[in-house]
Structure formats: structure tokens, C-alpha cells
Amino acid sequence: MTLEEIQAVVASFGQAAARAREAGFDAVEVHGAHGYLVMQFLSALSNLRQDEYGGSAGNRARFAIEVL
């Protein structure tokens, strides 16, 4: 994914949460396991990026933190 695509996905998570709030929900769950996108960023095995979203554990967690 390009950095622009990552930013768009993060924004989409936020827009989905806003729609859930508007619909009256109290919370949303971000699924970060079982090979889904959040886990792919967190995993040192699948995340081979060389930018600010890869490498150290802190960098690999960046996507999840931005989504939250």
C-alpha cells in the first residue's frame, strides 16, 4: 500500500465509526487478528515495509494506533 492508500484506509475506519455513532451504537470493534489488515501491519512476518509503518514494533503498530 502507498502512504496515500494507508491514509485513506485510516480515514475510512474513522468514517465508519462516525456512522456507527450516528446510528446509535455505543462502541465499535477493530478486529486486529486472524490475518486481517491490522494484523498484517503488526506482524513482523507479513510486514516487510521499509518506511514508518515497518521495522520496529512501534512502527508496525503505527497503523493500528492511527486507526484507533
C-alpha positions as CSV (number, residue, x, y, z in Angstrom):
1,M,0.0,0.0,0.0
2,T,1.1,3.5,-0.7
3,L,1.2,6.1,2.1
4,E,-1.8,7.7,0.5
5,E,-3.7,4.5,0.5
6,I,-2.9,3.9,4.1
7,Q,-4.2,7.4,5.0
8,A,-7.4,6.7,3.0
9,V,-8.0,3.4,4.9
10,V,-7.4,5.1,8.3
11,A,-9.9,7.8,7.3
12,S,-12.4,5.1,6.2
13,F,-12.1,3.5,9.6
14,G,-12.9,6.8,11.2
15,Q,-15.9,7.4,8.9
16,A,-17.3,4.0,9.7
17,A,-17.0,4.7,13.4
18,A,-18.8,8.0,12.9
19,R,-21.6,6.3,11.0
20,A,-21.9,3.7,13.8
21,R,-22.2,6.6,16.4
22,E,-24.8,8.3,14.3
23,A,-26.8,5.1,14.2
24,G,-26.8,5.0,18.0
25,F,-24.1,2.4,18.7
26,D,-22.0,2.8,21.9
27,A,-18.8,1.3,20.5
28,V,-17.1,-0.3,17.6
29,E,-14.7,-3.2,17.5
30,V,-11.5,-3.1,15.4
31,H,-10.6,-6.6,14.5
32,G,-6.8,-7.0,14.6
33,A,-6.3,-10.8,14.4
34,H,-6.7,-13.7,12.0
35,G,-4.7,-12.2,9.2
36,Y,-6.8,-9.1,8.7
37,L,-5.2,-5.8,7.7
38,V,-4.4,-4.5,11.2
39,M,-2.6,-7.8,12.0
40,Q,-0.7,-7.7,8.7
41,F,0.8,-4.4,9.8
42,L,1.5,-5.6,13.3
43,S,3.2,-8.9,12.2
44,A,7.0,-8.9,11.6
45,L,6.4,-11.9,9.3
46,S,4.0,-10.2,7.0
47,N,5.1,-6.5,7.3
48,L,8.3,-6.1,5.4
49,R,7.8,-2.4,4.8
50,Q,10.9,-0.2,5.0
51,D,9.0,3.1,5.8
52,E,7.5,4.4,9.0
53,Y,4.9,1.5,9.0
54,G,7.6,-1.2,9.1
55,G,10.6,-2.4,11.0
56,S,10.4,-1.8,14.8
57,A,7.4,-2.9,16.8
58,G,6.5,0.8,17.3
59,N,6.5,1.4,13.6
60,R,4.5,-1.7,12.9
61,A,1.9,-0.6,15.5
62,R,1.6,2.8,13.9
63,F,-1.3,1.8,11.6
64,A,-3.3,0.2,14.5
65,I,-2.7,3.3,16.6
66,E,-3.9,5.6,13.8
67,V,-7.0,3.5,13.3
68,L,-7.8,3.7,17.0
